[in-house]
Amino acid sequence: MYHGFGQNPQKILPAPLFVILLMLLFQVAVYLPTHLLFGRIFRAAGS
């Protein structure tokens, strides 16, 4: 079972902690900027 990107499993963090941090990273890196961007776009279009 692989935990991490690439061919080799990551060994820096335990698997449950890695998954939790990955989920938080996706929220901050993907969801938040998209939410803010769409908020500006649709607020400007609705005004």
N, CA, C and O atoms as a GROMACS GRO file, in nm:
protein
  188
    1MET      N    1   0.085  -0.117   0.000
    1MET     CA    2   0.000   0.000   0.000
    1MET      C    3   0.089   0.123   0.000
    1MET      O    4   0.185   0.132   0.077
    2TYR      N    5   0.056   0.217  -0.087
    2TYR     CA    6   0.137   0.337  -0.099
    2TYR      C    7   0.065   0.455  -0.034
    2TYR      O    8  -0.056   0.473  -0.050
    3HIS      N    9   0.141   0.535   0.037
    3HIS     CA   10   0.092   0.658   0.097
    3HIS      C   11   0.184   0.769   0.052
    3HIS      O   12   0.293   0.786   0.106
    4GLY      N   13   0.142   0.843  -0.045
    4GLY     CA   14   0.224   0.951  -0.096
    4GLY      C   15   0.227   0.947  -0.248
    4GLY      O   16   0.168   0.858  -0.311
    5PHE      N   17   0.296   1.043  -0.305
    5PHE     CA   18   0.304   1.052  -0.450
    5PHE      C   19   0.428   0.981  -0.499
    5PHE      O   20   0.530   0.979  -0.429
    6GLY      N   21   0.423   0.925  -0.617
    6GLY     CA   22   0.538   0.857  -0.673
    6GLY      C   23   0.534   0.707  -0.649
    6GLY      O   24   0.433   0.653  -0.604
    7GLN      N   25   0.643   0.642  -0.681
    7GLN     CA   26   0.651   0.497  -0.672
    7GLN      C   27   0.681   0.448  -0.530
    7GLN      O   28   0.637   0.339  -0.492
    8ASN      N   29   0.754   0.527  -0.452
    8ASN     CA   30   0.793   0.484  -0.319
    8ASN      C   31   0.697   0.540  -0.214
    8ASN      O   32   0.655   0.655  -0.225
    9PRO      N   33   0.663   0.460  -0.114
    9PRO     CA   34   0.576   0.512  -0.007
    9PRO      C   35   0.650   0.617   0.076
    9PRO      O   36   0.771   0.607   0.099
   10GLN      N   37   0.575   0.718   0.121
   10GLN     CA   38   0.637   0.818   0.206
   10GLN      C   39   0.658   0.758   0.344
   10GLN      O   40   0.576   0.680   0.392
   11LYS      N   41   0.767   0.794   0.408
   11LYS     CA   42   0.801   0.736   0.538
   11LYS      C   43   0.823   0.844   0.644
   11LYS      O   44   0.869   0.814   0.754
   12ILE      N   45   0.792   0.968   0.611
   12ILE     CA   46   0.817   1.078   0.703
   12ILE      C   47   0.712   1.083   0.813
   12ILE      O   48   0.744   1.102   0.930
   13LEU      N   49   0.586   1.065   0.774
   13LEU     CA   50   0.474   1.074   0.868
   13LEU      C   51   0.398   0.942   0.874
   13LEU      O   52   0.400   0.866   0.778
   14PRO      N   53   0.332   0.915   0.987
   14PRO     CA   54   0.243   0.800   0.991
   14PRO      C   55   0.127   0.820   0.893
   14PRO      O   56   0.086   0.933   0.867
   15ALA      N   57   0.074   0.712   0.840
   15ALA     CA   58  -0.028   0.720   0.735
   15ALA      C   59  -0.151   0.801   0.776
   15ALA      O   60  -0.194   0.884   0.696
   16PRO      N   61  -0.211   0.782   0.895
   16PRO     CA   62  -0.329   0.862   0.929
   16PRO      C   63  -0.300   1.012   0.936
   16PRO      O   64  -0.382   1.093   0.893
   17LEU      N   65  -0.185   1.049   0.990
   17LEU     CA   66  -0.148   1.190   0.997
   17LEU      C   67  -0.125   1.246   0.858
   17LEU      O   68  -0.163   1.360   0.829
   18PHE      N   69  -0.064   1.168   0.772
   18PHE     CA   70  -0.040   1.213   0.634
   18PHE      C   71  -0.172   1.241   0.564
   18PHE      O   72  -0.185   1.342   0.494
   19VAL      N   73  -0.270   1.154   0.580
   19VAL     CA   74  -0.400   1.172   0.515
   19VAL      C   75  -0.470   1.297   0.569
   19VAL      O   76  -0.529   1.373   0.492
   20ILE      N   77  -0.465   1.317   0.700
   20ILE     CA   78  -0.528   1.435   0.759
   20ILE      C   79  -0.462   1.562   0.708
   20ILE      O   80  -0.532   1.657   0.670
   21LEU      N   81  -0.331   1.566   0.705
   21LEU     CA   82  -0.261   1.684   0.654
   21LEU      C   83  -0.287   1.706   0.506
   21LEU      O   84  -0.299   1.820   0.461
   22LEU      N   85  -0.296   1.600   0.430
   22LEU     CA   86  -0.326   1.611   0.289
   22LEU      C   87  -0.465   1.668   0.266
   22LEU      O   88  -0.485   1.751   0.178
   23MET      N   89  -0.561   1.624   0.346
   23MET     CA   90  -0.697   1.677   0.336
   23MET      C   91  -0.700   1.826   0.370
   23MET      O   92  -0.769   1.904   0.303
   24LEU      N   93  -0.628   1.866   0.473
   24LEU     CA   94  -0.622   2.008   0.510
   24LEU      C   95  -0.552   2.090   0.402
   24LEU      O   96  -0.594   2.202   0.371
   25LEU      N   97  -0.447   2.035   0.345
   25LEU     CA   98  -0.374   2.105   0.240
   25LEU      C   99  -0.463   2.128   0.118
   25LEU      O  100  -0.461   2.236   0.060
   26PHE      N  101  -0.541   2.029   0.080
   26PHE     CA  102  -0.632   2.046  -0.033
   26PHE      C  103  -0.735   2.154  -0.006
   26PHE      O  104  -0.769   2.231  -0.096
   27GLN      N  105  -0.784   2.161   0.117
   27GLN     CA  106  -0.880   2.265   0.152
   27GLN      C  107  -0.820   2.404   0.136
   27GLN      O  108  -0.884   2.494   0.082
   28VAL      N  109  -0.697   2.421   0.183
   28VAL     CA  110  -0.632   2.551   0.178
   28VAL      C  111  -0.582   2.584   0.038
   28VAL      O  112  -0.591   2.699  -0.005
   29ALA      N  113  -0.530   2.486  -0.033
   29ALA     CA  114  -0.467   2.511  -0.163
   29ALA      C  115  -0.566   2.510  -0.279
   29ALA      O  116  -0.540   2.573  -0.382
   30VAL      N  117  -0.679   2.440  -0.266
   30VAL     CA  118  -0.773   2.428  -0.378
   30VAL      C  119  -0.905   2.498  -0.345
   30VAL      O  120  -0.949   2.585  -0.419
   31TYR      N  121  -0.967   2.460  -0.236
   31TYR     CA  122  -1.101   2.510  -0.205
   31TYR      C  123  -1.101   2.660  -0.175
   31TYR      O  124  -1.180   2.734  -0.233
   32LEU      N  125  -1.014   2.706  -0.085
   32LEU     CA  126  -1.017   2.844  -0.041
   32LEU      C  127  -0.991   2.943  -0.154
   32LEU      O  128  -1.069   3.038  -0.169
   33PRO      N  129  -0.885   2.927  -0.236
   33PRO     CA  130  -0.866   3.023  -0.346
   33PRO      C  131  -0.982   3.021  -0.446
   33PRO      O  132  -1.022   3.125  -0.497
   34THR      N  133  -1.035   2.902  -0.475
   34THR     CA  134  -1.148   2.893  -0.568
   34THR      C  135  -1.270   2.962  -0.509
   34THR      O  136  -1.341   3.032  -0.581
   35HIS      N  137  -1.296   2.942  -0.383
   35HIS     CA  138  -1.410   3.004  -0.316
   35HIS      C  139  -1.398   3.157  -0.322
   35HIS      O  140  -1.496   3.226  -0.353
   36LEU      N  141  -1.280   3.209  -0.290
   36LEU     CA  142  -1.261   3.354  -0.293
   36LEU      C  143  -1.272   3.410  -0.435
   36LEU      O  144  -1.331   3.516  -0.455
   37LEU      N  145  -1.215   3.340  -0.530
   37LEU     CA  146  -1.220   3.385  -0.670
   37LEU      C  147  -1.364   3.387  -0.721
   37LEU      O  148  -1.407   3.487  -0.779
   38PHE      N  149  -1.438   3.280  -0.701
   38PHE     CA  150  -1.576   3.276  -0.747
   38PHE      C  151  -1.663   3.376  -0.672
   38PHE      O  152  -1.758   3.430  -0.729
   39GLY      N  153  -1.632   3.400  -0.545
   39GLY     CA  154  -1.705   3.501  -0.470
   39GLY      C  155  -1.691   3.638  -0.533
   39GLY      O  156  -1.789   3.712  -0.542
   40ARG      N  157  -1.572   3.672  -0.575
   40ARG     CA  158  -1.551   3.802  -0.642
   40ARG      C  159  -1.617   3.805  -0.780
   40ARG      O  160  -1.680   3.905  -0.816
   41ILE      N  161  -1.604   3.698  -0.855
   41ILE     CA  162  -1.660   3.695  -0.991
   41ILE      C  163  -1.811   3.708  -0.986
   41ILE      O  164  -1.868   3.791  -1.057
   42PHE      N  165  -1.878   3.628  -0.904
   42PHE     CA  166  -2.024   3.627  -0.905
   42PHE      C  167  -2.081   3.744  -0.827
   42PHE      O  168  -2.196   3.782  -0.853
   43ARG      N  169  -2.008   3.802  -0.734
   43ARG     CA  170  -2.054   3.923  -0.667
   43ARG      C  171  -2.054   4.038  -0.767
   43ARG      O  172  -2.148   4.117  -0.771
   44ALA      N  173  -1.947   4.046  -0.848
   44ALA     CA  174  -1.939   4.152  -0.949
   44ALA      C  175  -2.044   4.133  -1.057
   44ALA      O  176  -2.098   4.232  -1.107
   45ALA      N  177  -2.074   4.010  -1.094
   45ALA     CA  178  -2.174   3.985  -1.198
   45ALA      C  179  -2.315   4.010  -1.147
   45ALA      O  180  -2.402   4.049  -1.224
   46GLY      N  181  -2.339   3.989  -1.018
   46GLY     CA  182  -2.472   4.007  -0.962
   46GLY      C  183  -2.504   4.150  -0.924
   46GLY      O  184  -2.619   4.182  -0.896
   47SER      N  185  -2.403   4.237  -0.921
   47SER     CA  186  -2.424   4.376  -0.878
   47SER      C  187  -2.493   4.458  -0.983
   47SER      O  188  -2.518   4.577  -0.962
   0.00000   0.00000   0.00000
